[in-house]
Amino acid sequence: MPYQSTGERRNNPQVGVGRSLWSGAPEAPIPERALDGIPGCLAWLALLFCFASALAFPRVVLTLAALIYAYSALRFTLAGLSNLRGLRKIREWEATDWHAKYLEATKTKTDILPWDVVRHVVIIPNYKEPDEILRKTLDNLAAQVGARDRMAIVLAMEGAEANASVKAERLMADYRDRFLAINYSVHPTGLPGELRCKSSNEAWAARHARRWLIDELGWDINHMVVTSMDADTLWHPLYFHALTYAFATAPSDIRYTRFWQAPIRYHANIWEISPPMRLVNAYGTAFELAYLSAPFWYALPMSSYSLSFRLLDSSGYWDGDVIADEWHMFIKSFFANHGAVTLEPIFLPFLATATTGDTMWETVKNRYQQTLRHAWGSKEVGFIIARILEHPETPLRDSLKLLLRAMHDILLAGAGWVILTLGSQLPVLFNPGLVPPLHLIHTDPVYMMQVISSIVVVVLGVVFWLQDIGVRPPRPTHRPQTNKERLLTLASFPLLVILTFIFVAMPVLHAQTRLLLGSSLQFQVARKV
């Protein structure tokens, strides 16, 4: 039976309690509370700057917007090249015999774990997930190489869900013989300083796994890899096979300070979502693969990932008051280990389920809420700055590199987007004479920069879409393509600017503004079936 003692949990609170901005949690210290508002403050300053500059010195803000356009074009170009590199690596990894590669490594390396001692602990946080989703997830895990010999499953249930234990017991009974071990935990509601979210649930489940597997069953924490996943993640059939190789062959000084991340593809229900959503998801898929495969980029964990159990335990587990758990856990581990933590790609993509709804409006709302939740990662800028101040023993160069990486995406999607759009439109609106005649536009370097950059972004956007089509699962025979679907696909491209505004810029600015004002966010499970 799982551990469900609330008394034990209250005597061993989550690391990080006291920093929360959430309703019902202790208020954050004033310095860090102020740091949380940095992205929102910069976004609103950018807004004021665009209006003031459009009147006072329009050419300056127009040039700044053009430079961001040019950087976006460069970013898309590098992402396109990195995406091609990533697709090639995926084909290579899929063709690799990982156990044979391990045997080859044993001939030249000495600091290698025996293959059979590696154990995988898979935590599946879930709340009101339909049985069909959880069974599909468990079937996928059971099909992994070595699942019956090396994999333990922890169903991380929420106490707020009625009959959560009954559901877990039923799943355990049906899947008991398909894994080395399976159990469940029930995360109590109302614990001080916590939210009901993935991070608090998986922290409770991980501590339960430690008591169950290490303290009771005697598993060696030095041989264990823990995988955090969304309830609908469908792993590549070779993911855990390759992960066993990566963990076992990594040098001991690296093995216990490493995260592993596979590229994400929003293809689990690709044929059940509307064409505009497929285009938006194709962009997300392309950039996540590019981030992992670019040799010059600082990749961070996304959605579902793995790390050594020893690293998780020594870093104090996930915090219970965090919405965006992936970056936060990496950053927390980074500073707990003096900057030694790194992320290594596993080029075997997993499938994620895209958000849906019964109507188009419901789909839009669900996708907006999902992006809003992801955008709450803007809080990590302040979290990193606070950790830099608290941990002077961490090399400053490494700390600043992590800070710049986090700020890049967060500020580009907030303040950068404001300057890109308003900075290119307001000066022209207030000063029509700035626009050169069409036949002379090539003589103005600022406008030419914008035109060329826009063309590059559009062309590469089409390339990303075509690349996504090439790796999608086959269309089911019972879902033939209709004329309406073809028209929506064509309409998606000219509507891409609007789609990006609704599903990227607006929720990011929304989240950053709420962080600036000290408002709270409640975790919501996205509708996916």
KOLTORVO-342555 format. One line per field, with one value per residue (C-alpha): x negated, z, y. Coordinates in steps of 0.001 Angstrom, whole numbers, padded with zeros to 6 digits, m for minus. Example, Ala and Ser with C-alpha at 12.3 -4.5 7.8 and 13.67 -1.06 7.14 Angstrom:
# residues 2
X: (m012300 / m013670)
Z: (007800 / 007140)
Y: (m004500 / m001060)
***
This chain:
# residues 529
X: (000000 / m001247 / m002311 / 000294 / m000826 / m000137 / m001771 / m005078 / m004874 / m004244 / m007300 / m009393 / m008207 / m009234 / m012485 / m011684 / m008522 / m008378 / m009139 / m005658 / m003491 / m000468 / 002742 / 002542 / m001270 / m003757 / m004660 / m008042 / m010783 / m010648 / m013920 / m012881 / m009310 / m010729 / m012922 / m009873 / m008556 / m011613 / m010225 / m006864 / m008533 / m010699 / m007685 / m005734 / m008795 / m009158 / m005530 / m006039 / m009327 / m007631 / m004918 / m007328 / m009954 / m007394 / m006704 / m010132 / m012637 / m010721 / m013724 / m015504 / m012686 / m012082 / m015737 / m015580 / m012520 / m014318 / m017301 / m014995 / m013440 / m016916 / m017794 / m014546 / m015482 / m018947 / m017368 / m014993 / m017866 / m020012 / m016972 / m016355 / m019943 / m019921 / m016605 / m018116 / m020999 / m018532 / m016486 / m019681 / m020644 / m017204 / m017628 / m021084 / m019857 / m016902 / m019296 / m021640 / m021844 / m022353 / m023285 / m025871 / m027234 / m027438 / m029442 / m031851 / m032241 / m033195 / m036277 / m037762 / m036152 / m036490 / m034102 / m030967 / m027986 / m026889 / m023983 / m021653 / m021993 / m020474 / m016915 / m014355 / m011807 / m009032 / m006777 / m003416 / m001718 / 001956 / 005182 / 008575 / 006885 / 009227 / 008465 / 007868 / 004993 / 003320 / 003695 / 002226 / m000710 / m001253 / m001018 / m003698 / m005962 / m005366 / m006546 / m009916 / m012957 / m013627 / m010418 / m009818 / m013411 / m014412 / m011389 / m009369 / m006216 / m004854 / m001320 / m001300 / 002355 / 003956 / 006018 / 008362 / 009552 / 012448 / 011637 / 008034 / 006867 / 009515 / 008340 / 004698 / 005436 / 007292 / 004393 / 001877 / 003821 / 003947 / 000277 / m001450 / m003030 / m004306 / m006863 / m009515 / m007435 / m004408 / m002916 / m001104 / m001146 / 001656 / 000644 / 002704 / 004516 / 003989 / 000374 / m001141 / m003148 / m002019 / 000035 / 001986 / m000274 / m002605 / m005652 / m004185 / m002634 / m005826 / m007853 / m005496 / m005650 / m009470 / m009803 / m007360 / m009505 / m012591 / m010977 / m009461 / m012346 / m015467 / m014563 / m012299 / m013408 / m017079 / m017616 / m020911 / m020270 / m023519 / m022012 / m018660 / m017391 / m014122 / m011948 / m009348 / m006672 / m003297 / m000456 / m000007 / m003668 / m004343 / m008043 / m010014 / m010341 / m014125 / m014176 / m014839 / m017211 / m019316 / m018925 / m020343 / m023388 / m023812 / m023563 / m025726 / m028563 / m028732 / m031772 / m030841 / m031555 / m029009 / m026479 / m025058 / m024932 / m023071 / m019597 / m018521 / m015992 / m014341 / m012775 / m009019 / m006536 / m002881 / m001744 / 000124 / 003461 / 002222 / 005204 / 007764 / 006759 / 007461 / 004932 / 004073 / 003106 / 000981 / m000939 / m001481 / m002640 / m004950 / m006820 / m007108 / m008346 / m010942 / m012411 / m012568 / m014519 / m016732 / m017514 / m018623 / m020671 / m022393 / m025975 / m026099 / m022812 / m022152 / m019350 / m016976 / m014484 / m011005 / m007826 / m009205 / m012819 / m015142 / m017833 / m019748 / m017804 / m020885 / m020850 / m017145 / m017594 / m020652 / m018954 / m015903 / m013319 / m010830 / m009454 / m005773 / m004912 / m006114 / m004008 / m006832 / m008655 / m011133 / m013352 / m012951 / m014222 / m017204 / m018082 / m017658 / m019949 / m022431 / m023035 / m022840 / m025809 / m027889 / m027058 / m028133 / m024715 / m024320 / m021699 / m022380 / m020036 / m018502 / m017619 / m014606 / m011475 / m008472 / m004907 / m002787 / 000953 / 001939 / 004704 / 008188 / 011786 / 015312 / 015444 / 012881 / 013390 / 012793 / 009657 / 008358 / 009032 / 007384 / 004297 / 004074 / 004227 / 001537 / m000823 / m000009 / m001105 / m004334 / m004931 / m004911 / m008500 / m009234 / m009536 / m012785 / m014680 / m014219 / m014860 / m018238 / m019284 / m018344 / m020339 / m023364 / m023299 / m022844 / m025513 / m028698 / m030596 / m029049 / m031309 / m029868 / m030541 / m028401 / m025665 / m025492 / m025400 / m022332 / m020737 / m021254 / m019804 / m016642 / m016329 / m016710 / m013425 / m011515 / m012438 / m012268 / m008675 / m007766 / m009617 / m011153 / m007767 / m006426 / m009285 / m009096 / m005415 / m004679 / m008163 / m007663 / m004081 / m003681 / m006427 / m004759 / m001307 / m002419 / m004822 / m003518 / m006356 / m008832 / m007686 / m009602 / m007749 / m007541 / m009965 / m012539 / m012162 / m015399 / m017281 / m016243 / m018345 / m015905 / m012914 / m014973 / m016113 / m012497 / m011411 / m014249 / m013865 / m010123 / m010660 / m013246 / m010927 / m007974 / m010023 / m011547 / m008118 / m006957 / m010085 / m009294 / m005754 / m007035 / m009548 / m006743 / m004622 / m007522 / m007648 / m003944 / m002349 / m000200 / 003279 / 005936 / 008097 / 011241 / 010102 / 009671 / 008671 / 011663 / 011889 / 012575 / 009350 / 007392 / 008797 / 007994 / 004432 / 003942 / 005543 / 003242 / 000187 / 001487 / 003068 / m000213 / m000905 / 002489 / 002003 / m001389 / 000114 / 002921 / 000975 / m002485 / m002670 / 000590 / 000201 / m003469 / m002625 / 000342 / m001867 / m004627 / m002138 / m000554 / m003987 / m004749 / m001548 / m002039 / 001071 / 001452 / 002009 / 003871 / 002770 / 005336 / 005135 / 005323 / 008107 / 006516 / 009200)
Z: (000000 / m000698 / 001954 / 002567 / 005908 / 005939 / 009339 / 008007 / 005086 / 007342 / 009388 / 006224 / 004131 / 000566 / 000041 / m001061 / 000974 / 001845 / m001650 / m003054 / m004476 / m004543 / m002595 / 000726 / 000680 / 002677 / 000937 / m000806 / 000697 / m000714 / m002753 / m004607 / m004931 / m006758 / m008941 / m010081 / m011756 / m013924 / m017205 / m016768 / m015842 / m018964 / m021147 / m019912 / m020159 / m023765 / m024371 / m022971 / m024853 / m028163 / m027696 / m026494 / m029130 / m031928 / m031169 / m030067 / m032177 / m034447 / m036529 / m033465 / m032383 / m036017 / m036310 / m033037 / m034270 / m037541 / m035630 / m033682 / m037006 / m038309 / m035171 / m035528 / m039112 / m037970 / m035165 / m037607 / m039986 / m037268 / m036006 / m039512 / m039841 / m036317 / m037018 / m040016 / m037807 / m035206 / m037736 / m038940 / m035370 / m034722 / m037691 / m036417 / m032870 / m034097 / m036028 / m033043 / m031058 / m027623 / m025782 / m028425 / m028154 / m024381 / m024819 / m027101 / m024481 / m021803 / m023832 / m023506 / m020398 / m016782 / m014967 / m016265 / m014373 / m015142 / m017568 / m015425 / m012244 / m013791 / m012555 / m013968 / m011720 / m013765 / m012005 / m013670 / m012038 / m012942 / m011871 / m013269 / m016298 / m018178 / m017878 / m021618 / m021356 / m018404 / m019960 / m023233 / m021270 / m019268 / m022412 / m023986 / m020938 / m020735 / m024358 / m023495 / m023711 / m020249 / m018613 / m016731 / m015517 / m014746 / m014512 / m011474 / m011984 / m009484 / m010225 / m008597 / m007704 / m006249 / m003064 / m004495 / m007125 / m005919 / m005851 / m006916 / m004863 / m006441 / m009925 / m008965 / m007414 / m010558 / m012797 / m010518 / m010685 / m014476 / m014998 / m012073 / m014236 / m016912 / m014801 / m012263 / m009700 / m009649 / m006814 / m006244 / m003967 / m003042 / m002697 / 000120 / m000429 / 001560 / 002596 / 003753 / 001127 / m001725 / m004874 / m006351 / m009375 / m011136 / m009179 / m005708 / m006769 / m008254 / m005229 / m002940 / m005261 / m005480 / m001696 / m001577 / m004175 / m002057 / 001006 / m000997 / m003311 / m001421 / 002264 / 002042 / m001023 / m000766 / m004241 / m004677 / m005272 / m007278 / m009873 / m010281 / m012923 / m012264 / m015141 / m014751 / m017419 / m018310 / m017998 / m021790 / m022823 / m025251 / m025248 / m028233 / m028005 / m027549 / m025127 / m021899 / m023700 / m024826 / m021418 / m019762 / m022019 / m021379 / m017601 / m017322 / m019516 / m018226 / m016009 / m012329 / m011871 / m014616 / m014154 / m010994 / m012225 / m015496 / m016958 / m020107 / m022547 / m025681 / m028348 / m028151 / m030981 / m030592 / m032684 / m030302 / m031501 / m034569 / m036734 / m034122 / m033857 / m036276 / m039006 / m037396 / m034195 / m036224 / m037674 / m034252 / m032828 / m035814 / m034830 / m031237 / m032315 / m034672 / m032110 / m029305 / m031566 / m032736 / m029139 / m028374 / m031511 / m031865 / m030561 / m029561 / m027608 / m023885 / m023789 / m020810 / m019880 / m021385 / m020354 / m019781 / m018832 / m016758 / m014125 / m011671 / m008490 / m006517 / m008094 / m007366 / m003749 / m003080 / m004632 / m002367 / m004914 / m006747 / m004992 / m004108 / m005094 / m008713 / m011883 / m014460 / m012857 / m015607 / m015679 / m011942 / m011087 / m013395 / m011940 / m008379 / m009070 / m010878 / m007847 / m005388 / m007258 / m007799 / m011488 / m012412 / m013720 / m017488 / m019909 / m022499 / m025447 / m026132 / m029824 / m029652 / m029788 / m027547 / m028535 / m026616 / m026871 / m028119 / m026339 / m027800 / m027052 / m028146 / m030088 / m031729 / m028990 / m026282 / m028084 / m028218 / m024486 / m023530 / m025621 / m024237 / m020661 / m021421 / m022816 / m019872 / m017535 / m019488 / m019510 / m015720 / m016213 / m016507 / m012725 / m013197 / m014174 / m010664 / m009188 / m010953 / m009855 / m006257 / m006394 / m007838 / m004840 / m002430 / m003980 / m004617 / m004607 / m007996 / m010811 / m011926 / m015584 / m015447 / m013497 / m015971 / m018893 / m017368 / m016642 / m020202 / m021572 / m019492 / m020209 / m023945 / m024472 / m021722 / m022746 / m026479 / m026084 / m023851 / m024220 / m027519 / m029061 / m027944 / m029650 / m032720 / m033337 / m031857 / m032624 / m036313 / m036534 / m034215 / m035803 / m039194 / m037741 / m036093 / m038882 / m042297 / m044029 / m042682 / m045206 / m048486 / m051783 / m052854 / m055736 / m053355 / m050446 / m051458 / m050666 / m046998 / m045068 / m042132 / m044274 / m046397 / m043215 / m042197 / m045633 / m046012 / m042446 / m042881 / m046059 / m044319 / m041365 / m043638 / m045843 / m042860 / m041281 / m044341 / m044083 / m040440 / m041463 / m044256 / m041896 / m039434 / m042136 / m042945 / m039440 / m038572 / m037912 / m040762 / m041052 / m039880 / m042652 / m040767 / m040820 / m044501 / m045328 / m046164 / m048330 / m045189 / m043677 / m046825 / m046785 / m043087 / m043726 / m046467 / m044331 / m041419 / m043107 / m043630 / m040164 / m038546 / m037212 / m035472 / m034213 / m032782 / m031098 / m029480 / m028499 / m027751 / m027162 / m025272 / m022687 / m022140 / m021511 / m019395 / m017191 / m016894 / m015938 / m013277 / m011863 / m011825 / m009886 / m007532 / m008806 / m008527 / m011027 / m010365 / m012235 / m014720 / m016524 / m020264 / m022171 / m024575 / m025419)
Y: (000000 / 003545 / 005986 / 008687 / 010189 / 013921 / 014214 / 012924 / 015350 / 018345 / 017452 / 017353 / 020314 / 020960 / 022797 / 026312 / 026924 / 030599 / 031898 / 031435 / 034184 / 031920 / 032344 / 030549 / 030317 / 032392 / 035614 / 035750 / 037895 / 041427 / 041210 / 038061 / 039293 / 042301 / 040079 / 038080 / 041215 / 041910 / 040433 / 042186 / 045456 / 045319 / 044462 / 047502 / 049745 / 048551 / 049516 / 053005 / 053333 / 052490 / 055135 / 057825 / 057065 / 056953 / 060613 / 061862 / 059886 / 057485 / 056503 / 055092 / 052765 / 051796 / 050775 / 048841 / 046935 / 046174 / 044795 / 042467 / 041441 / 040636 / 038685 / 036720 / 035866 / 034748 / 032731 / 031014 / 030291 / 028711 / 026798 / 025461 / 024239 / 022792 / 021101 / 019318 / 018207 / 016979 / 014994 / 013323 / 012454 / 010970 / 008633 / 007628 / 007005 / 004952 / 002711 / 002168 / m001064 / 000482 / m002701 / m003564 / m000019 / m000502 / m003708 / m001844 / 000887 / m001658 / m002546 / 000933 / 002458 / 001392 / 003739 / 001994 / 000594 / m002968 / m002823 / m004935 / m002831 / 000311 / 000909 / 003332 / 005018 / 006630 / 009136 / 009831 / 012857 / 012929 / 014589 / 013566 / 012008 / 009651 / 005944 / 005743 / 008261 / 006511 / 003059 / 004278 / 005737 / 002541 / 000393 / 002560 / 002198 / m001544 / m001843 / m000273 / m002520 / m003972 / m002684 / m005965 / m006164 / m002566 / m000238 / 000858 / 002921 / 005441 / 006644 / 010079 / 010622 / 013753 / 013543 / 016189 / 013691 / 011577 / 007843 / 008444 / 005440 / 003208 / 004211 / 003593 / 000188 / m000851 / 000181 / m001528 / m004795 / m004680 / m003775 / m005500 / m008205 / m005828 / m003927 / m004769 / m002853 / m000550 / 001482 / 004757 / 007776 / 010159 / 013791 / 015353 / 018620 / 021759 / 021276 / 024595 / 026454 / 024209 / 024390 / 021533 / 021188 / 018785 / 019946 / 019366 / 016057 / 014632 / 015784 / 013860 / 010830 / 010925 / 010919 / 008032 / 006209 / 006757 / 005174 / 002335 / 001423 / 002485 / 002277 / m000800 / m002754 / m001817 / m000410 / 001461 / 005177 / 005321 / 002981 / 004721 / 007147 / 008973 / 010137 / 012867 / 012844 / 014229 / 011759 / 011639 / 011320 / 008474 / 007599 / 006372 / 002556 / 002883 / 005839 / 003939 / 001562 / 004538 / 006187 / 003060 / 003326 / 007063 / 006666 / 003553 / 004825 / 008411 / 009107 / 009026 / 012731 / 013479 / 010659 / 012205 / 015807 / 015309 / 015694 / 013838 / 015269 / 013896 / 016139 / 016618 / 016119 / 017132 / 014200 / 011896 / 013328 / 015194 / 014184 / 015212 / 018881 / 021722 / 022657 / 026037 / 024216 / 021797 / 024739 / 026337 / 022999 / 022440 / 025616 / 024440 / 021019 / 022517 / 024905 / 022341 / 019959 / 022838 / 023805 / 020242 / 019696 / 023088 / 022695 / 026384 / 026443 / 025961 / 023401 / 023201 / 020451 / 020500 / 018651 / 015129 / 014417 / 012221 / 012757 / 010606 / 009844 / 010824 / 014294 / 014684 / 013602 / 015782 / 018818 / 018620 / 017377 / 019583 / 022640 / 022502 / 026074 / 026096 / 025894 / 025581 / 022631 / 021714 / 024801 / 025316 / 021825 / 022236 / 025654 / 024412 / 021427 / 023671 / 025872 / 022965 / 021449 / 024631 / 024885 / 021358 / 020255 / 019793 / 018490 / 015793 / 015138 / 011736 / 011980 / 009682 / 011878 / 011374 / 012176 / 014680 / 015243 / 018687 / 020579 / 020311 / 021280 / 020499 / 023771 / 026043 / 028634 / 026023 / 024839 / 028419 / 028924 / 025625 / 026318 / 029861 / 028534 / 025956 / 028611 / 030884 / 028090 / 027589 / 031353 / 031314 / 030178 / 033920 / 033711 / 031794 / 034954 / 036279 / 032846 / 032611 / 036103 / 035289 / 032035 / 033857 / 036173 / 033263 / 031025 / 033032 / 029726 / 028882 / 030153 / 033478 / 032747 / 029595 / 031373 / 034250 / 031836 / 030165 / 033541 / 034774 / 031550 / 031906 / 035624 / 035101 / 033264 / 035056 / 038609 / 037929 / 036700 / 039670 / 042956 / 041842 / 041092 / 044497 / 046339 / 044107 / 044856 / 048286 / 049595 / 048865 / 050189 / 053190 / 055359 / 054936 / 055589 / 058824 / 059836 / 058666 / 060462 / 057905 / 055328 / 055686 / 055192 / 051567 / 052041 / 053584 / 051167 / 049410 / 052614 / 052539 / 049976 / 049842 / 048894 / 046535 / 044794 / 044311 / 043084 / 040592 / 039348 / 038871 / 036843 / 034646 / 033991 / 033119 / 030796 / 028981 / 028760 / 026816 / 024653 / 023826 / 022871 / 020597 / 018988 / 018335 / 016709 / 014386 / 012902 / 012804 / 009399 / 008064 / 009534 / 007041 / 005671 / 006715 / 010361 / 011283 / 014833 / 017031 / 020140 / 022189 / 020902 / 021783 / 025334 / 025753 / 024570 / 027166 / 029878 / 029071 / 030585 / 034147 / 033910 / 032884 / 036389 / 036394 / 032833 / 033756 / 036797 / 034763 / 031649 / 033058 / 036819 / 037393 / 034599 / 035523 / 039183 / 038089 / 035893 / 038493 / 041209 / 039016 / 038254 / 041986 / 042657 / 039712 / 037934 / 034173 / 031394 / 028167 / 025046 / 023724 / 020397 / 021037 / 019299 / 016783 / 014260)
***
